[in-house]
Amino acid sequence: MEVRCRCGDTCIRPVSEVLEDIELFYKPCNDCKTEKIRKFSPLAEQINLDEMDNHFRNCKCGKRQLDVVMAHVLKVMIDEGIKDKKANLRNACVPLVTPGYLTDSLPYLPEDSLVILSDKVDKRCAETIVKEVPEVKGVLKGDSRKTVGIKDSDSSPHVYELLAGCDLRCDIVQTSYGALGIYKYQHEIHIEFPEVKSFKIETLKKVLKDYDKPSVLDCTCGPGTLGIACLKAGARKVVFNDIWNPAIETTLINLEANGFPVKLSGSEEELIASGNKFEVYSMDIRELANCLDEKFDICIVDAFPGVDTTEFIEAAGKLGEKVVVI
């Protein structure tokens, strides 16, 4: 399967390549400046916004401190009338770095390494941000408190609006089986932030230790994180499923990017894709038993926060010996 970003650029790289330089990706060079900006104080009281372009130029290495980049974004928002001069970095917007990688200090961002989310921004402002702030690759409009995706076939989907640029991000997920890179078009897939230890991965690890090369059904796979972790852990077979088509698209991207080649086959209503050790479906979990005539060692149910999983667990119980709710 040929993998290419929707924007036509080379946003999608093999995860092995991303990991090669991840330790240095957000590190400053010896000449990078450290700027102290108080996040809860109005930006206009700390910096002369009219002279900001000269004050916060990029270092010769091409990087700028995250707070400096966010100050630049906020300046554009103030200039465009989206924010007033009392605005501070904390209420500007949500910064989503890419690759999403946990660092022990404030990251220094290279070009096209940030997607921002705001519930106030408009298209003109978004386009100006992408044009004037080199670190920003995409701007989304939406409420970060609302989860992106769809619960089940009886629900309506919720998405953010991509106003400018490209919002494809890669999150680095640490596991005992090696680091994963999970790509997401962020306006279509829920936001997760990197952790030292992922609760979901740790829960999965405890289950997998009781099995030798299990068969796994990832009932609500999202972008494929848990199922790919199972493949890395040595599962003999993993079936990925999600009713949300954008989740399936990103699962296919992530399988390829993490070293599991995908072969496209079937229709959208049936088998979407397969590989040496996996299959991918896009169905309501409650209907999945009608298509699968095998029993799995483990069925994973990873639903959105606050979702009643009773029907999901019941459906998964028809397909697997052990149902794990994460």
ABEGO torsion letter per residue (X at the ends): XBBBBAAGBBABBBAAAAAAAAAAAABBBAABBBBBBBAABBAAAABBAAAAAAABBBBAAGBBBAAAAAAAAAAAAAAAGABBAABBAAAABBBBBOBBBBBABBBBBBBGABBBBBAABBAAAAAAAAAABAABABBBBEBAABBBEBABAABBBBBBBBABEBABBBBBBBBAAEBBBBBBBAAABBBBBBBABBAAAAAAAAAAAABBGBBBBBABAEAGAAAAAAAAAGBABBBBBBABAAAAAAAAAAAAAAGBBBBBBEBAABBABBBAABBBBBBBAAAAAAABABBBABBBBBBBBGBBAAAAAAAAAAABABBBBX
